[in-house]
Amino acid sequence: MVKRSSLDPLEEARARVKLRYAKAKPVHPGPGTIGKAAMRLTRKALPKSGATLSRLKVQWPDIVGEQLARLCHPEKLTPAKGGRRLTLMVIPAAAGLVQHQSEMIRQRVSVAAGGDITAIKILQGQIGTAPRRAKPARVVPLTPEQRDALVASAQTIDDEKLRAALLALGEAVLTAEPEESTPDDDAPLPF
């Protein structure tokens, strides 16, 4: 059974057209995304424009390349006429090279920092932290029982050079300091 509207057909057609183009507003708008709320809260703490020094330090090898990154590091960003000035700490032996490439460095850093780096100041000195050197592996002496077992396992090899190489490899493996195991190393395998 079809019910008829008590409205005039002309009024009903106008109402349908109005509903078709009307946009509804929510009664209670949601809180929005967490990102928007966090940005609203931290907006005052962030710099007005451009990159911060810490961000430049993190991205430095990507900005100038690995070779230049080993020779110089950003030290500070200071306001300058028309923008900001980047101060670089450079290894003294590489100061001429960095000075020669300073315009290229300025352009790359300016692109990464939002276009407001207008000058580069070069200071000669030691760069932050020296690269860590791997500590030499401690050699644990081979016990006589281990040496006899190693020689006995290689007796079946006919080629002298191959047997000597395998004995040297076995001795190197057995005398190397064992690495510390993590809790995940002791976990059973899933299969």
HUJO-V375353 format. One record per residue. N is the residue number from 1. SS is DSSP state (alpha for helix, beta for strand, coil for the rest). Layout:
N&SS  N&SS
This chain:
1&coil  2&coil  3&coil  4&coil  5&coil  6&coil  7&coil  8&coil  9&alpha  10&alpha  11&alpha  12&alpha  13&alpha  14&alpha  15&alpha  16&alpha  17&alpha  18&alpha  19&alpha  20&alpha  21&alpha  22&coil  23&coil  24&coil  25&coil  26&coil  27&coil  28&coil  29&coil  30&coil  31&coil  32&coil  33&coil  34&alpha  35&alpha  36&alpha  37&alpha  38&alpha  39&alpha  40&alpha  41&alpha  42&alpha  43&coil  44&coil  45&coil  46&coil  47&coil  48&coil  49&coil  50&coil  51&coil  52&coil  53&alpha  54&alpha  55&alpha  56&alpha  57&alpha  58&alpha  59&alpha  60&alpha  61&alpha  62&alpha  63&alpha  64&alpha  65&coil  66&alpha  67&alpha  68&alpha  69&alpha  70&alpha  71&alpha  72&beta  73&beta  74&beta  75&beta  76&beta  77&beta  78&beta  79&beta  80&beta  81&coil  82&coil  83&beta  84&beta  85&beta  86&beta  87&beta  88&beta  89&beta  90&beta  91&coil  92&alpha  93&alpha  94&alpha  95&alpha  96&alpha  97&alpha  98&alpha  99&alpha  100&alpha  101&coil  102&alpha  103&alpha  104&alpha  105&alpha  106&alpha  107&alpha  108&alpha  109&alpha  110&alpha  111&alpha  112&alpha  113&alpha  114&coil  115&coil  116&coil  117&beta  118&beta  119&beta  120&beta  121&beta  122&beta  123&beta  124&beta  125&coil  126&coil  127&coil  128&coil  129&coil  130&coil  131&coil  132&coil  133&coil  134&coil  135&coil  136&coil  137&coil  138&coil  139&beta  140&coil  141&coil  142&coil  143&coil  144&alpha  145&alpha  146&alpha  147&alpha  148&alpha  149&alpha  150&alpha  151&alpha  152&alpha  153&alpha  154&coil  155&coil  156&coil  157&coil  158&coil  159&coil  160&alpha  161&alpha  162&alpha  163&alpha  164&alpha  165&alpha  166&alpha  167&alpha  168&alpha  169&alpha  170&alpha  171&alpha  172&alpha  173&alpha  174&alpha  175&alpha  176&beta  177&coil  178&coil  179&coil  180&coil  181&coil  182&coil  183&coil  184&coil  185&coil  186&coil  187&coil  188&coil  189&coil  190&coil  191&coil
